[in-house]
Amino acid sequence: MNFTEPVERPKSLTDLAVERIRNAIVTGPLQFGQALSESGVAAMLGMSKTPVREALLRLRLEGLVAIHPQRGTFVFQLNETEVAHICQFRSMIECEALADAMKHNHAALVQALDRCLDDMGAAFARNDHAAFPRLDTEFHSALVEHCDNGYLKDAAKLISAQITALRYRLPVENEQVTHCQDNHQVVVEAIRNLDTRRAQTILRGHIQSTRDAYLIACRSQVAPREALAGAH
């Protein structure tokens, strides 16, 4: 045994609850607007209500859970205006992050994006449409992760989980999904050629074009009124 290696601390029940609930919200088993209860979620996870209560409070900070006094706790849900606003905010953050990353970490950014394009191409070649939400998230996350501005990174975290949840609800054969790789390739070529203005313009248009697809995704889900409802 190497005593110089740091000991990995086991995850707390709260951390495990956060991961499980977040994944259920982001990937879809829990639907937009669905009622949650501490007792119902605790039973589902096989743990007490205390870590679940703490987990729901943390997920509220990520924008994935809404807690309404006297009404209960619900999976987040966006209306048409909120979808428009979140797309506008995302566009502002990613376009600025792209320019900053091109200035400070151009080579690493291009390398990361090329790797994303390769992974996307491989997924499409094997008709693995289910992998697209994860790969799309990796692509857009790379733009932010390679920028040098910590404030932009923090701002992106405010909506990252919600955007990922929206991606997972797009139909696998949605036109926005099947043509997304081409849009990404054009953005990467502009970045590779150090054409910041063109890269930002294409990225901005690409992000705004997702608005209608996200609206459809939001409307397609009707949360079951009784699922996981109960004591709060």
C-alpha positions, 0 to 999 in steps of 0.5 A, a space after each residue: 500500500 502506498 501511504 502517500 496516496 490520498 485516501 478517497 472519502 466515501 460519498 455521503 448519502 446526501 451526495 449520492 442522493 444529489 447524483 441520483 435525483 439529478 440524473 433522474 431529472 436530467 435524463 428524464 425519468 422524473 418529468 418537468 413539473 413533477 411533484 416530489 416528496 421527501 418520503 417518496 424519493 427516500 423510499 425510491 432511493 432506499 434511504 432516510 428523508 434527511 439526506 433527501 431533504 438536503 439533496 433537494 435543497 442543493 438541487 434547487 441551487 442548480 435550478 433543477 428543483 423548485 420548492 414552494 412553501 405550503 405547496 410542495 417540491 417539484 421538478 423545474 419547469 420552463 414556460 415559453 418566456 423562460 426558454 427564450 431567456 435561458 437561450 439568450 443567457 446561454 448565447 451570451 455566456 458561450 459566445 464570450 467564453 468562446 472568444 476568451 478561450 480562443 485568445 488564451 487557450 486556442 490550441 487546447 480548445 481546438 484539440 478538445 472540440 476536434 475530439 468531440 466532433 470525432 466522438 459525435 461522428 462515431 456515434 452517428 455512424 453507429 446510429 447511437 442517437 441516445 449518446 447525442 445529449 451527452 456528446 452535445 453537452 461535452 462540446 458546449 462545455 468545452 467552450 466554457 471550460 477552456 476560457 480564462 474567465 472564472 466569472 463566465 464559468 460560474 455563470 454557465 453553471 447557473 443553467 448547465 443542468 437545465 440545458 442538459 435536461 432539455 437536450 435529453 428531451 429532444 426526440 432522437 430523430 429531431 432535425 435539430 439533433 441530426 444536423 447539429 454535428 454539421 453546425 458544430 463543424 462549421 463553428 470549429 473551422 471558424 475557431 481553427 482559422 482564428 475567425 472569432 467574429 464568424 465563430 461567435 455569429 455561427 454559435 449564436 445562431 446555432 444556440 438560438 435555433 434550439 429555442 423552438 426545439 426546447 419549447 416542443 420538448 417542454 410542451 411534450 411532457 405532462 408530469 403525472 400529478 400523483 407520481 412521488 407526491 405525498 408528504 413534503 
